[in-house]
Amino acid sequence: MAEREIHDVVIVGAGPAALSAAIYTTREDIDTVIYEKGVIGGLAAVTDWVDNYPGFAQGVAGMELAESLQKQAERFGTDIRLGEVLSIHDEGELKRLETTDGEVYARTILITTGSDYKKLGIPGESEYYARGVHYCATCDGAFYRDKRVVVVGGGNSAVQEAMFLTKFVSHIDLLVRSDKFRASEILQEELKKHTDKITVHFNTTTDEIIGENGKVTKVVGTDKKTNKKVEFPTDGVFVFIGLKPNTQFLKDSDVLLDEIGMVITNAYLETNVKGVFAAGDVRSGATMQIASATGEGATAALMIRKYLEPHHM
Ligand SMILES: Cc1cc2nc3c(=O)[nH]c(=O)nc-3n(C[C@H](O)[C@H](O)[C@H](O)COP(=O)(O)OP(=O)(O)OC[C@H]3O[C@@H](n4cnc5c(N)ncnc54)[C@H](O)[C@@H]3O)c2cc1C
């Protein structure tokens, strides 16, 4: 029988949470492998400019931050592999991971696969991604001081984020596809306090995002009642139509997920499966920020060290 490949920690995903965890584990000689199916650095690497990550007084390009985290993790010996983890299996002391490169075993697993924001899938959305089309008000709202924006969505997050954006912007057109909100009654009541800045357009689809000279200038939609096209001049678009946690690979595992598929952990970032931890945007209750992801990565690494001590070190 071929010898099994066994590591102290296998980290799934190579975003900021993973790379921060790996800096801590490898620096303490905990043998660590990361699998990444897309871009090393995760969503941070595809973020144009990060203005709110502590320690960078003038802000930092997302790619630069990601590369720096990668280099720091590799300096201490992190083995970063390009490949997808397809499933995980709890076999007691050891966990088995099926990857696109074959099978690997780990004493602990750290799940840091993040969450994708659901997209509208309309013309202009990918063209202006992160340069006029946004999915996080905390991240990008401050870029729109005294400007007009369009917010798309009718659920809790759309209403909450639209109200948050009123701190910065001069006006918001809130486009809701159906004839009413899905947001809670309480939030709908709160929203009524913002009629000076927010105009709600029910029965309005969002069909196309149009720009000029690399900048978003308007959103074209359809008024479903009249079936006529409607245009909303704008400087930016914020889309809040839901989250898609990257947890499909856990569907046959015992790891508990919440109602939208995010990983449930305790205060020590451990899941219900002993030796399996989660950190960052994939975790139920995550605040979806790079600073929180790196902080949780560090915490998870320290919890993993504690878990490994009596077991194997
Ligand atoms: C456009 C945009 C702008 C943003 N701006 C800011 C900002 O200004 N400030 C801020 O603090 N935050 C910002 N964010 C949010 C921030 O990027 C995330 O909170 C942060 O990247 C989360 O880190 P993470 O490590 O948890 O997950 P991610 O960064 O999402 O990394 C997860 C990684 O796991 C990989 N993966 C998923 N499934 C698998 C699998 N089965 N096998 C292997 N790999 C897998 C993914 O490919 C991905 O690379 C922004 C996000 C976006 C989309």
The ligand as an ORCA input file, in Angstrom:
! r2SCAN-3c Opt
* xyz 0 1
  C     -14.840     43.729     -4.542
  C     -14.523     43.505     -3.097
  C     -13.956     44.538     -2.367
  C     -13.630     44.335     -1.017
  N     -13.058     45.371     -0.344
  C     -12.701     45.192      0.958
  C     -12.077     46.252      1.681
  O     -11.855     47.337      1.157
  N     -11.751     46.003      2.986
  C     -12.007     44.820      3.601
  O     -11.655     44.660      4.773
  N     -12.605     43.802      2.931
  C     -12.959     43.965      1.633
  N     -13.591     42.952      0.952
  C     -13.888     41.702      1.680
  C     -12.616     40.859      1.841
  O     -12.002     40.684      0.586
  C     -12.968     39.525      2.482
  O     -13.617     39.759      3.715
  C     -11.717     38.664      2.739
  O     -10.993     38.448      1.554
  C     -12.132     37.332      3.347
  O     -11.011     36.517      3.495
  P     -11.130     34.936      3.607
  O      -9.747     34.441      3.718
  O     -12.090     34.577      4.654
  O     -11.817     34.446      2.251
  P     -11.504     34.750      0.655
  O     -10.687     35.961      0.555
  O     -12.829     34.710      0.070
  O     -10.629     33.491      0.269
  C     -11.177     32.214      0.166
  C     -10.362     31.412     -0.848
  O     -10.756     30.037     -0.789
  C     -10.703     29.491     -2.099
  N     -11.536     28.278     -2.134
  C     -12.891     28.209     -2.026
  N     -13.294     26.915     -2.058
  C     -12.176     26.156     -2.200
  C     -11.943     24.742     -2.288
  N     -12.944     23.852     -2.206
  N     -10.663     24.301     -2.448
  C      -9.625     25.192     -2.510
  N      -9.796     26.547     -2.426
  C     -11.052     27.016     -2.263
  C     -11.212     30.620     -2.961
  O     -10.803     30.452     -4.307
  C     -10.593     31.845     -2.282
  O      -9.344     32.172     -2.865
  C     -13.906     43.103     -0.392
  C     -14.494     42.067     -1.131
  C     -14.800     42.256     -2.460
  C     -15.434     41.136     -3.249
*
